[in-house]
Amino acid sequence: MHRLANGRWAGLLNNGRWVGLLGIGWFVLFLLGAAVLQGEPPPAGATVAEVRAFFHAHGTRYLAGDYVAGCAFMLLLLPCGALLPRALHLPDRPLCSYVTTGAVAALVTVGGTATSFLDAVAMAHGDARLDDSTVTV
């Protein structure tokens, strides 16, 4: 551990390239998961029948896209947000670190919570056993 802090590996976390790669990786996986795999879910105000039909036909694909996008947020965006102030050479401003990390953590939490409602409908594949109030977008 001492070698990691003071040895040749210490520059790994200070190197802005890694943070840039994390950010680019997050963007690519987010686009793949959200735009390509999930597709276009029914718009707000869609009828219950349209929502059920979409998730019956594309429920598994929607869940796979949400999983890929969620992994991108958790495994790439969180470390990117936590390491960004260090990569920008702002160690004398610890408040920036805390605000950036807190904002990214809040974004991941709110995003994960918001997608859980449609994920529940996708897991049931829009089954008729779900109450209409659950399926309404």
N, C-alpha and C positions, 0 to 999 in steps of 0.2 A: 504494500500500500504506500510505503514511503517513496518507493521508486516512481509510482504513479504520480504522486504529488510533486516531486522534485526532479524526476528523471526526464528521459526523452519523451515520455507519454504525456507530460504536462501540457505540451503545446497542442495536443489533440483537441481539447475542449476550447482552447483559445483561438483556434483556427476558424475564421469565418466561413470557410468553404463548407465545412460540415453542417453548419447551421443553414447555409444556403441550400445544400443538398436535401436536408430535412424538409425545408419549406417547399422545394420543387417536388420532392417525392410526395408530400402531403397533397399538393395541388393535383398531381397526376392521378393518384389513387382516389382522391375525392371526385374528380371528373369521371373516372372509370366507374366508380361505385354509384354515384348519384345520378349522373347524366346518362351513362351508357347502360348499366345494368338495371337500375330502378326504372328508367324510362320516365314518362310523364304521367304521374298519378292523376286521378280525376280532380278537376278544379273544385274550389270551394263552391258550394251550392249545387253540386251534381246530385242527381237523384240517387236514392238508395240502390235502385236496380243497377245503375251505371257503376257505382262503387263496388257492389258485389260482383258484377261481371268482370271488372278490371282485376280484382284480387283473386277471383276464381281462375282467370286465365294467366295471370302474371305474379301470383303470390310468392312463389319460390324465387323467381328472378328478383323481385322487389326486396326480399329478405337478404339475398346474396349481395345485392348492391348496398343495402344498408350496413351489412357486416363489413364489407370492404371499406366503405366510407367511415364507419365507426373506428375500424382499426387504423385508418389513416389519421384520424383525429387523435386517438389515444397514443399511438406509437410514433407518430412523426410531428404533429403539430404541438403537442404538449412539450416535448423536448426542445423543439425549435423556439417556442415562446420562452422557455426557461433559460435557454442558452443565448438568446438574441442579445440581451444587454451586454453580456460578456464579450460576444463577438464584435459588438460595436464599440468596444473599449470604454464602457461606462462603469467601471468598478467603483469609481468615486461617487456614483449616484445609486445607492442601493434601493432608493425608492422606485426608480425605473424598473429594476428587476422585479420587485414585489408587485408592482402594478401590472407589468406585462404578464408575469406568471399567473397572477390572479385573474386577469381578463381572459387569458386563454383557457384556464381551468373553468371559469364561468361559462364561456362559450361552449366548451365540450359538454358541460353538465346540462345546460339548457337545451342544446341540440340533441343530446341523447334522450332527454325527457320528452321533448317534442315529437321525436320520431317513434317513441314507444307506442303511441296510440294507433298509428297506422300499421305498425308491426304486429300488433295484436290482431288486427283485421286480416293482415297478410298471412299470419300463422293459421288462421281458421279458413283461409282461402275464400273469404266472403260467404261462409256457410250460412244457411237460412236459420240456424240455431242462434245466431247472434241477434240481439235486439236491434231494431232499426236505429235507435239513438246511439248505439255503439258504432254503427257503420257510417253514419252521417259525417261528411267531411266538413 
